[in-house]
Amino acid sequence: MKSRRDFGLAGLTITERRQFMAAGVLELFDSQELFSVEGFFKITKYPDFFFGVGNDTKADDEDLYTMRSRDFGLNFKISPLSAPKHQFGIGFHQEITEFDEFNPDGILETRNYDGKYGGLSREITSSWQYQDNDEDFDPHRGIRIAWDLYKSSKQLGGNFESIRFWSNNDYFVPLTDKSTLAMQVYGQFSDGNVPWYQLAQSGGTNLLRGYFMGRFRDKQMLLSQAEWRRHLFRRWGVVAFAGIGQVASDVPKLFESKPLAAWGAGIRLRLTKQQRINARLDVGFNRTDPKTPSLYLYILEAF
């Protein structure tokens, strides 16, 4: 296994829709790579669209809202000497969320959802990671697994009682010296009074590219996607990707409806020689509205 490195990343995003997000993460390892401390923060003011909850929401129900949130968290992780590829963690996460006034005729104002007007969420977190791949940011071979459990409790001073479980499972297969097949199975599963803005959301820059982020959301989500990655010359490369998934209120219902499907392609530009950190430009399409492509410009691979 490739040795772990201290890692830090911070960024500022401002979009043409006046969406603002400042975020950063820092993870530091001890000299023997047995123990690490990770801290992160995120500050957002985010005009966005809400379409309702479930997999049968309508595009005509689009409701514009503006969310302001402040997140921070701290995680302590340890890798046992007897199992160095494994990492176990425990931590704390706090999220304060507020909203500007809703559209009086929109579905957010006229319907009731858990956490309708925001609130304070305080969570105890636990995690398990397994890493056996050759590169942190753009692996050519190996496997990478991350499971996270979030328990929100009013006893911690928050407003919600819920439990959320995230499962991210990546597998990388070398096809040639210059091409890789990357595969992912990803799930989010929750129970309790989960705020509507913390529900699992399909789409966006990483999950089922081609769908608008949050076009479909619910308590449960399961998806699978694959990506063919090919280095061309110097720092340039190309990819092609496709994925299927679904959201639902209960786990059995994930398999009762026709799945969401998305596909697309993109180009890559390697930013550093020492590590395979890429800038990516992707164009994605979806089954629901295949004539309208989505463009994504981002740093780091989708998975």
DRENDO-1510 file (C-alpha; in Angstrom, 1 decimal, always signed):
<recs>
REC; n; res; u; v; w
REC; 1; MET; +0.0; +0.0; +0.0 .
REC; 2; LYS; +1.2; +3.5; -0.8 .
REC; 3; SER; +2.1; +5.4; +2.3 .
REC; 4; ARG; -0.3; +8.0; +3.6 .
REC; 5; ARG; +0.6; +11.7; +3.3 .
REC; 6; ASP; -0.5; +14.8; +5.3 .
REC; 7; PHE; -3.3; +16.3; +3.2 .
REC; 8; GLY; -4.8; +19.8; +3.1 .
REC; 9; LEU; -7.2; +21.4; +0.6 .
REC; 10; ALA; -9.2; +24.6; +0.7 .
REC; 11; GLY; -11.2; +26.4; -1.9 .
REC; 12; LEU; -13.7; +29.1; -2.6 .
REC; 13; THR; -16.6; +28.7; -5.1 .
REC; 14; ILE; -18.7; +31.5; -6.5 .
REC; 15; THR; -21.1; +30.7; -9.3 .
REC; 16; GLU; -23.1; +32.8; -11.8 .
REC; 17; ARG; -26.2; +32.0; -9.7 .
REC; 18; ARG; -24.6; +33.8; -6.7 .
REC; 19; GLN; -23.9; +30.6; -4.9 .
REC; 20; PHE; -21.0; +31.0; -2.4 .
REC; 21; MET; -19.1; +28.2; -0.7 .
REC; 22; ALA; -15.8; +28.3; +1.2 .
REC; 23; ALA; -14.5; +24.9; +2.4 .
REC; 24; GLY; -11.4; +23.3; +3.7 .
REC; 25; VAL; -10.0; +20.0; +5.1 .
REC; 26; LEU; -6.7; +19.2; +6.8 .
REC; 27; GLU; -5.6; +15.7; +7.8 .
REC; 28; LEU; -2.3; +15.2; +9.7 .
REC; 29; PHE; -0.5; +11.9; +10.4 .
REC; 30; ASP; +2.0; +11.0; +13.0 .
REC; 31; SER; +5.5; +9.9; +11.9 .
REC; 32; GLN; +4.5; +6.2; +12.0 .
REC; 33; GLU; +1.2; +6.8; +10.1 .
REC; 34; LEU; -0.8; +5.1; +12.9 .
REC; 35; PHE; -2.8; +8.1; +14.1 .
REC; 36; SER; -4.3; +11.1; +12.3 .
REC; 37; VAL; -6.4; +14.1; +13.1 .
REC; 38; GLU; -8.8; +15.5; +10.5 .
REC; 39; GLY; -10.5; +18.9; +10.7 .
REC; 40; PHE; -12.9; +20.4; +8.2 .
REC; 41; PHE; -15.2; +23.4; +7.7 .
REC; 42; LYS; -17.7; +24.6; +5.2 .
REC; 43; ILE; -19.5; +28.0; +5.0 .
REC; 44; THR; -22.2; +28.4; +2.4 .
REC; 45; LYS; -24.8; +30.9; +1.1 .
REC; 46; TYR; -26.5; +28.9; -1.5 .
REC; 47; PRO; -29.5; +29.8; -3.7 .
REC; 48; ASP; -30.7; +26.5; -5.0 .
REC; 49; PHE; -33.8; +24.7; -6.2 .
REC; 50; PHE; -36.0; +22.2; -4.4 .
REC; 51; PHE; -38.3; +19.8; -6.2 .
REC; 52; GLY; -39.7; +17.8; -3.3 .
REC; 53; VAL; -38.9; +14.4; -1.8 .
REC; 54; GLY; -39.0; +11.1; -3.6 .
REC; 55; ASN; -38.4; +9.7; -7.1 .
REC; 56; ASP; -41.6; +10.9; -8.6 .
REC; 57; THR; -41.1; +14.7; -8.1 .
REC; 58; LYS; -41.9; +17.0; -11.0 .
REC; 59; ALA; -39.7; +19.6; -12.6 .
REC; 60; ASP; -42.7; +22.0; -12.6 .
REC; 61; ASP; -42.5; +22.0; -8.8 .
REC; 62; GLU; -39.1; +23.8; -8.8 .
REC; 63; ASP; -38.9; +26.0; -5.8 .
REC; 64; LEU; -36.1; +28.5; -5.4 .
REC; 65; TYR; -34.7; +28.9; -1.8 .
REC; 66; THR; -31.5; +30.4; -0.2 .
REC; 67; MET; -29.7; +28.4; +2.4 .
REC; 68; ARG; -27.0; +29.7; +4.7 .
REC; 69; SER; -25.0; +27.1; +6.7 .
REC; 70; ARG; -21.9; +26.8; +8.8 .
REC; 71; ASP; -20.4; +23.3; +9.2 .
REC; 72; PHE; -17.3; +22.1; +11.1 .
REC; 73; GLY; -16.1; +18.8; +12.3 .
REC; 74; LEU; -13.2; +17.0; +13.9 .
REC; 75; ASN; -12.2; +13.4; +13.5 .
REC; 76; PHE; -9.6; +11.2; +15.3 .
REC; 77; LYS; -8.4; +8.2; +13.3 .
REC; 78; ILE; -6.2; +5.2; +14.1 .
REC; 79; SER; -4.6; +2.5; +12.0 .
REC; 80; PRO; -3.8; -0.6; +14.0 .
REC; 81; LEU; -0.3; -2.0; +13.6 .
REC; 82; SER; -1.8; -5.4; +12.9 .
REC; 83; ALA; -4.0; -4.1; +10.1 .
REC; 84; PRO; -2.3; -1.0; +8.5 .
REC; 85; LYS; -4.7; -0.8; +5.5 .
REC; 86; HIS; -7.6; -0.2; +7.9 .
REC; 87; GLN; -8.4; +3.0; +9.6 .
REC; 88; PHE; -11.0; +3.5; +12.4 .
REC; 89; GLY; -12.3; +6.9; +13.5 .
REC; 90; ILE; -14.6; +8.8; +15.8 .
REC; 91; GLY; -15.5; +12.4; +15.8 .
REC; 92; PHE; -18.0; +15.3; +16.1 .
REC; 93; HIS; -19.9; +17.3; +13.5 .
REC; 94; GLN; -22.0; +20.4; +13.9 .
REC; 95; GLU; -24.1; +22.1; +11.3 .
REC; 96; ILE; -26.1; +25.3; +11.7 .
REC; 97; THR; -28.6; +25.9; +8.9 .
REC; 98; GLU; -30.8; +28.9; +8.2 .
REC; 99; PHE; -33.0; +30.0; +5.3 .
REC; 100; ASP; -34.2; +33.2; +3.8 .
REC; 101; GLU; -38.0; +33.6; +3.5 .
REC; 102; PHE; -39.5; +30.9; +1.2 .
REC; 103; ASN; -41.6; +31.6; -1.9 .
REC; 104; PRO; -45.2; +31.9; -0.4 .
REC; 105; ASP; -46.6; +29.8; -3.3 .
REC; 106; GLY; -43.7; +27.2; -3.3 .
REC; 107; ILE; -43.7; +23.7; -2.0 .
REC; 108; LEU; -41.3; +24.5; +0.9 .
REC; 109; GLU; -43.8; +27.0; +2.3 .
REC; 110; THR; -47.0; +25.1; +1.6 .
REC; 111; ARG; -45.8; +21.6; +2.7 .
REC; 112; ASN; -44.3; +20.2; +5.9 .
REC; 113; TYR; -40.8; +18.6; +5.9 .
REC; 114; ASP; -38.6; +17.7; +8.8 .
REC; 115; GLY; -36.3; +20.6; +9.5 .
REC; 116; LYS; -38.4; +22.9; +7.4 .
REC; 117; TYR; -36.8; +26.1; +8.6 .
REC; 118; GLY; -33.4; +24.8; +9.4 .
REC; 119; GLY; -31.8; +24.3; +12.8 .
REC; 120; LEU; -28.8; +23.0; +14.7 .
REC; 121; SER; -27.6; +19.5; +14.1 .
REC; 122; ARG; -24.9; +18.0; +16.4 .
REC; 123; GLU; -23.7; +14.5; +15.6 .
REC; 124; ILE; -21.3; +11.9; +16.9 .
REC; 125; THR; -19.6; +10.2; +14.0 .
REC; 126; SER; -17.7; +6.9; +13.5 .
REC; 127; SER; -15.9; +5.7; +10.5 .
REC; 128; TRP; -14.1; +2.8; +8.9 .
REC; 129; GLN; -11.8; +3.0; +5.9 .
REC; 130; TYR; -9.9; +0.4; +4.0 .
REC; 131; GLN; -7.3; +1.5; +1.5 .
REC; 132; ASP; -5.3; -0.7; -0.8 .
REC; 133; ASN; -4.7; +1.4; -4.0 .
REC; 134; ASP; -1.6; +2.9; -5.7 .
REC; 135; GLU; -2.6; +6.6; -5.6 .
REC; 136; ASP; -4.8; +8.8; -3.5 .
REC; 137; PHE; -6.4; +11.0; -6.1 .
REC; 138; ASP; -6.5; +9.1; -9.4 .
REC; 139; PRO; -5.8; +5.4; -8.7 .
REC; 140; HIS; -4.7; +3.1; -11.5 .
REC; 141; ARG; -5.3; -0.1; -9.5 .
REC; 142; GLY; -6.7; -1.2; -6.1 .
REC; 143; ILE; -9.7; -0.9; -3.8 .
REC; 144; ARG; -10.9; +1.9; -1.5 .
REC; 145; ILE; -13.8; +1.6; +1.0 .
REC; 146; ALA; -15.2; +4.3; +3.3 .
REC; 147; TRP; -18.1; +3.8; +5.7 .
REC; 148; ASP; -19.4; +6.6; +7.9 .
REC; 149; LEU; -22.1; +6.7; +10.6 .
REC; 150; TYR; -23.7; +9.9; +11.8 .
REC; 151; LYS; -25.8; +9.9; +15.0 .
REC; 152; SER; -27.7; +13.2; +15.6 .
REC; 153; SER; -29.1; +13.6; +19.1 .
REC; 154; LYS; -31.0; +16.3; +21.0 .
REC; 155; GLN; -28.9; +15.2; +24.1 .
REC; 156; LEU; -26.0; +17.0; +22.4 .
REC; 157; GLY; -28.0; +20.2; +22.2 .
REC; 158; GLY; -29.2; +19.8; +18.6 .
REC; 159; ASN; -32.7; +19.9; +17.2 .
REC; 160; PHE; -32.9; +16.5; +15.5 .
REC; 161; GLU; -32.9; +12.8; +16.4 .
REC; 162; SER; -31.6; +10.8; +13.4 .
REC; 163; ILE; -29.1; +8.3; +12.2 .
REC; 164; ARG; -27.4; +8.4; +8.8 .
REC; 165; PHE; -25.0; +5.8; +7.2 .
REC; 166; TRP; -22.9; +6.4; +4.1 .
REC; 167; SER; -21.2; +3.6; +2.2 .
REC; 168; ASN; -18.6; +4.4; -0.5 .
REC; 169; ASN; -16.9; +1.5; -2.3 .
REC; 170; ASP; -14.4; +2.1; -5.1 .
REC; 171; TYR; -12.6; -0.4; -7.2 .
REC; 172; PHE; -9.9; +0.3; -9.8 .
REC; 173; VAL; -8.8; -2.1; -12.6 .
REC; 174; PRO; -5.9; -1.4; -14.9 .
REC; 175; LEU; -6.9; -2.2; -18.5 .
REC; 176; THR; -3.6; -1.1; -20.1 .
REC; 177; ASP; -0.6; +1.0; -18.9 .
REC; 178; LYS; -2.5; +4.1; -19.8 .
REC; 179; SER; -6.1; +3.2; -19.1 .
REC; 180; THR; -8.2; +2.3; -16.0 .
REC; 181; LEU; -11.7; +1.1; -15.3 .
REC; 182; ALA; -13.0; +2.8; -12.2 .
REC; 183; MET; -16.1; +1.4; -10.5 .
REC; 184; GLN; -18.2; +2.7; -7.6 .
REC; 185; VAL; -21.1; +1.4; -5.5 .
REC; 186; TYR; -22.4; +4.2; -3.2 .
REC; 187; GLY; -25.2; +4.3; -0.7 .
REC; 188; GLN; -26.8; +6.6; +1.8 .
REC; 189; PHE; -29.3; +5.2; +4.3 .
REC; 190; SER; -31.0; +7.1; +7.1 .
REC; 191; ASP; -33.7; +6.9; +9.8 .
REC; 192; GLY; -35.4; +9.4; +12.1 .
REC; 193; ASN; -36.4; +13.0; +11.6 .
REC; 194; VAL; -33.7; +13.8; +9.0 .
REC; 195; PRO; -33.9; +17.5; +7.8 .
REC; 196; TRP; -34.9; +17.7; +4.2 .
REC; 197; TYR; -31.6; +19.4; +3.3 .
REC; 198; GLN; -29.7; +16.5; +4.7 .
REC; 199; LEU; -31.5; +13.8; +2.7 .
REC; 200; ALA; -29.5; +11.9; +0.1 .
REC; 201; GLN; -29.3; +13.7; -3.2 .
REC; 202; SER; -28.6; +12.3; -6.6 .
REC; 203; GLY; -26.7; +14.3; -9.3 .
REC; 204; GLY; -24.1; +17.0; -9.1 .
REC; 205; THR; -20.4; +16.8; -9.7 .
REC; 206; ASN; -19.8; +13.3; -8.3 .
REC; 207; LEU; -23.0; +11.2; -8.1 .
REC; 208; LEU; -24.8; +10.5; -11.4 .
REC; 209; ARG; -23.4; +13.4; -13.3 .
REC; 210; GLY; -26.1; +14.5; -15.8 .
REC; 211; TYR; -28.7; +15.2; -13.1 .
REC; 212; PHE; -29.1; +18.5; -11.3 .
REC; 213; MET; -27.9; +18.1; -7.8 .
REC; 214; GLY; -30.9; +17.4; -5.6 .
REC; 215; ARG; -33.3; +16.9; -8.5 .
REC; 216; PHE; -34.2; +13.7; -6.6 .
REC; 217; ARG; -33.7; +13.2; -2.9 .
REC; 218; ASP; -35.0; +11.0; -0.1 .
REC; 219; LYS; -34.0; +9.1; +3.0 .
REC; 220; GLN; -32.4; +6.2; +1.1 .
REC; 221; MET; -30.2; +6.2; -2.0 .
REC; 222; LEU; -28.2; +3.5; -3.8 .
REC; 223; LEU; -26.3; +3.9; -7.0 .
REC; 224; SER; -23.5; +2.4; -9.1 .
REC; 225; GLN; -21.3; +4.0; -11.7 .
REC; 226; ALA; -18.3; +3.2; -13.8 .
REC; 227; GLU; -15.7; +5.4; -15.6 .
REC; 228; TRP; -13.2; +4.5; -18.3 .
REC; 229; ARG; -10.1; +6.7; -17.8 .
REC; 230; ARG; -7.5; +7.1; -20.6 .
REC; 231; HIS; -4.2; +9.1; -20.5 .
REC; 232; LEU; -3.5; +10.6; -23.9 .
REC; 233; PHE; -0.2; +12.5; -23.9 .
REC; 234; ARG; +1.7; +14.8; -21.5 .
REC; 235; ARG; -0.9; +16.0; -19.0 .
REC; 236; TRP; -4.0; +15.3; -21.0 .
REC; 237; GLY; -6.6; +12.5; -20.7 .
REC; 238; VAL; -10.2; +11.6; -21.5 .
REC; 239; VAL; -12.9; +9.7; -19.7 .
REC; 240; ALA; -16.3; +8.2; -20.4 .
REC; 241; PHE; -18.8; +7.4; -17.6 .
REC; 242; ALA; -22.2; +5.9; -16.9 .
REC; 243; GLY; -24.3; +5.2; -13.8 .
REC; 244; ILE; -27.7; +4.1; -12.5 .
REC; 245; GLY; -29.3; +4.6; -9.1 .
REC; 246; GLN; -32.4; +5.4; -7.2 .
REC; 247; VAL; -33.8; +7.2; -4.2 .
REC; 248; ALA; -36.7; +6.1; -2.0 .
REC; 249; SER; -38.2; +6.4; +1.5 .
REC; 250; ASP; -37.5; +2.8; +2.4 .
REC; 251; VAL; -34.7; +0.4; +1.3 .
REC; 252; PRO; -37.0; -2.2; -0.4 .
REC; 253; LYS; -38.6; +0.6; -2.5 .
REC; 254; LEU; -35.1; +1.3; -4.1 .
REC; 255; PHE; -35.7; -1.7; -6.3 .
REC; 256; GLU; -39.4; -1.1; -7.2 .
REC; 257; SER; -39.1; +1.8; -9.7 .
REC; 258; LYS; -37.2; +2.3; -13.0 .
REC; 259; PRO; -33.8; +3.5; -12.0 .
REC; 260; LEU; -32.3; +6.9; -12.7 .
REC; 261; ALA; -29.6; +6.7; -15.4 .
REC; 262; ALA; -26.9; +9.1; -16.5 .
REC; 263; TRP; -23.9; +9.0; -18.8 .
REC; 264; GLY; -21.3; +11.3; -20.4 .
REC; 265; ALA; -17.7; +12.0; -21.2 .
REC; 266; GLY; -14.9; +14.5; -20.2 .
REC; 267; ILE; -11.4; +15.7; -20.5 .
REC; 268; ARG; -8.6; +15.8; -17.9 .
REC; 269; LEU; -5.7; +18.0; -17.2 .
REC; 270; ARG; -3.1; +16.9; -14.7 .
REC; 271; LEU; -2.2; +19.9; -12.4 .
REC; 272; THR; +0.9; +18.4; -10.7 .
REC; 273; LYS; +3.7; +16.1; -11.6 .
REC; 274; GLN; +4.2; +14.7; -8.1 .
REC; 275; GLN; +0.6; +13.6; -7.6 .
REC; 276; ARG; -2.1; +12.7; -10.0 .
REC; 277; ILE; -4.4; +15.6; -9.2 .
REC; 278; ASN; -6.6; +16.4; -12.2 .
REC; 279; ALA; -8.8; +19.3; -13.3 .
REC; 280; ARG; -11.8; +17.9; -15.1 .
REC; 281; LEU; -14.4; +19.1; -17.5 .
REC; 282; ASP; -17.3; +16.7; -17.9 .
REC; 283; VAL; -20.6; +16.8; -19.9 .
REC; 284; GLY; -23.4; +14.6; -18.6 .
REC; 285; PHE; -26.8; +13.5; -19.8 .
REC; 286; ASN; -29.7; +11.8; -18.0 .
REC; 287; ARG; -32.6; +9.6; -18.8 .
REC; 288; THR; -35.2; +12.0; -17.5 .
REC; 289; ASP; -34.2; +14.9; -19.8 .
REC; 290; PRO; -31.7; +13.5; -22.3 .
REC; 291; LYS; -31.7; +16.6; -24.5 .
REC; 292; THR; -30.3; +18.9; -21.9 .
REC; 293; PRO; -26.6; +18.3; -21.0 .
REC; 294; SER; -25.0; +19.4; -17.7 .
REC; 295; LEU; -21.4; +20.8; -17.6 .
REC; 296; TYR; -19.1; +20.2; -14.7 .
REC; 297; LEU; -15.7; +22.0; -14.1 .
REC; 298; TYR; -14.0; +20.7; -11.0 .
REC; 299; ILE; -10.7; +19.6; -9.4 .
REC; 300; LEU; -10.3; +16.0; -8.3 .
REC; 301; GLU; -12.0; +12.9; -9.8 .
REC; 302; ALA; -15.6; +12.1; -9.1 .
REC; 303; PHE; -14.5; +9.1; -7.1 .
</recs>
